[in-house]
Amino acid sequence: MLSSKMLGLTTAIALVATSGVMAETLTIATVNNGDMIRMQGLTDDFTSKTGIDVEWVTLEENVLRQRVTTDITTKGGQFDIMTIGMYETPIWGANDWLVPLDDLSADYDVDDILPAMRGGLSVDGTLYAAPFYGESSMIMYRTDLMDAAGMEMPDAPTWDFVADAARAMTDKDNEVYGICLRGKAGWGENMAFLTATSNAFGARWFDENWNPQFDSAQWKQTLEFYIDLMNEAGPPGAANNGFNENLALFQQGKCGMWIDATVAASFVTNPDDSTVADSVGFALAPDTGLGKRGNWLWAWALAIPAGTQKQAEAKQFIEWATSKDYIELVAENEGWANVPPGARTSLYENPNYKDIPFAQMTLQSILSADPTSPTVDPVPYVGVQFAAIPEFAGMATQVGQEFSAALAGQQSVDEALAKAQAIATEEMEAAGYL
């Protein structure tokens, strides 16, 4: 039999374990977007249910991408969970750098994940990251300014209409700019927008033989159209603006239109944050009549690096954060308009969500993006706003710097495109594609 001292010690250990004093701590790297900030505020719910603590490393989008890429390629082991997207997931999953999510619980209901999201986060049918939210891109616009301009936004406008409306809505003396678009350099910043836009203009990154195409007429038309429009109807300093900067401008009433992630809809229509919440409309991203719209497809997703020693706990967190129950938790605390969109089929069948003004346009935008056939002419790559090859991120960030410099007036469109062609050609030759 155990002595009274031993019994006391056993009881003490049990109490410590159940009280959470010795709980595991998960370190999670995430992006500083609003939905992730909201998740951090609700994490006590996870800790109370599991006894697992969470330490957050919250980073700006470009910095996050650099940190998690460096950590996973060097096996640094800084993070137990990483926030990554549709670009990294299939590449890293194929390299066995991520833990497969092929044993999530039946209650989690993997089959409820929207097919576009599940497909983009899988390798050979195996899920390697769970979507926290999914998105495409669409037009968010000021209905009052559109009315004042005497124009009516179609559900599926052309780029010519958008350009005319942007110029008509611009009132620079009163700091109202007809259109706000990404200009900040980065493969996931200005190049996400410009690559998706170029698809609508008939451009492509590479031809079928992996030859870079920045010397094409279609890329020149894309970049000239964008820079002319931003110079005439965009805000000052646009070359420094990414998602968060343009979100702030729109919420302050300084943008007539903003073409960006569908997930922003809940923020621009939230009266607590947006001065124009009661006058926002939505439309599909523009086209030029060639059969492709300028909208992307993306998911911010949670993945587990293969080097973590806390796989079981990490899977518990991912199940919590990307579950139907989490959506209900956000709805209870923040309202249905603020739940993470674009990831689960059941959300769009939920009667509480069907009347949210941007819900159906978000779903329509997601369903209209085709990563397997993103361009007018054939391409050898998969991806709408990126080419899913390992070399793309570094190459596109360099190209994005040249395009941002052209927007800032530091070089001409022709100079930027010539440099982009040289950058891409050098990278593709070095990697053995050419």
C-alpha positions, 0 to 999 in steps of 0.5 A: 500500500502507498504511504500517506505521503505518497498518496498526498504526492499522487493527489498533488500531481493529479491536481496540478495536471487537471488545473492546467499549471503544467499544460502544454503551450502551442506556439502559433504563427499567424497573420495580422488580419482581422479574423485572426485577431478575433480568433486570438480573443476567443482562444480562452474557449479552447484553453478552457476545454483542453487545458492547452495554452496558446502563444501567438506570434502575429505578423504582417503578411509579408513578414509572416511568409518569410518567417514560416518559410525560413522556419520550415525549410531550415527545420527551425521548429519555432512553431507548432502551427503555421498560418499558410495558404494555397500556394505553400500547402501543396508544395510543402505537403509534397515535400513531407514538411507538413503533418497530414490531416487525414485523421481528424474526428468524424464530428469535424466533418471534413466533407463539409469543407468547400471543394475548392478549398479542400482541393487547394489544400490537399496533395493527392487527395490528402488534406495538409492544412485546414481552411480558417477562412476562404476567399476570392476577391470582389469589388466593394463600392460606395453605393452613395458615391456611385449614385452621385456619379449617376452610375449603376454597378452591374453584378459583373462589370467590365474593367472599362466600367470600373475605370469610368466609375472610379474617375467619376467618383474621385474628388481629390480636394475632399480626399475621396479617391475613386479606387483603392488597389494594392500597390505594396510590393510582395508576391502575396500583396501587389502581385496577387492583385496584378496576377489575377487582374492580368488573367482578365487581360489575357496575360500569363506568367509563362507560356506552355514551355515555361517561357516568361511572358512579361514582354507580351502586349497583354502584360503591357496593357495590364500594367499601363491600365492599372498605373494610369487608373491609380494615378488618376483615381487612386490615393496618394502613396498607393505604392505603400498600400496593401490589404490593411492600408486600403481597408483603413482608407475604405473604412474612413470613407476615402475609397469609392471602390476597393477590389480585394479579398472577399473576407474584407466585406465583414469589416467594411460593413461593420458600423463599429469600425467603418464610417460607410458601413450602411452604404457598401455594395458588392460586385464580381471582380471585373473582366475585359470580355475575354472569358476570365475575371480578375478574381483570385482564390485563396485560403488562410489555413492552419497547418502543422510543421512536421518538426513539432513535438506537439502534433496531437495538441496542434490537431486539437487546436486546428479542429477547434479553430476551423470547426462548425462550433467555432463559427457558432462561437464567433456568431454568438460573440460577434454576430453572423456577419463576422464569422470566418467565411468561405470555408464550409458549405454548411455556412452558406446553407445556414438560414442565419447567414443567407441574408448577410448582404455579401454572403452570396457574392462571396460564394459566387466569387469563390466558385467562379475562380478556376485554379486549374485553368486560370488564364485565357491561353493555356499555361503549365501551372496551377494557381489563379494569383500565383503559379504553384512552383517553389520558385514563384514566391521569390521571383514574384516578390522581385517583380512586385518591387519593380511594379511598385516602383513603376506605380510610384513613378520611379520608372516607366512601365516598359522599364518595369516589364523589361526588368520583370522579364529578365528576373523571371528568365534568370530564375527559370533558367537557374531552376532548370525550367528553360 
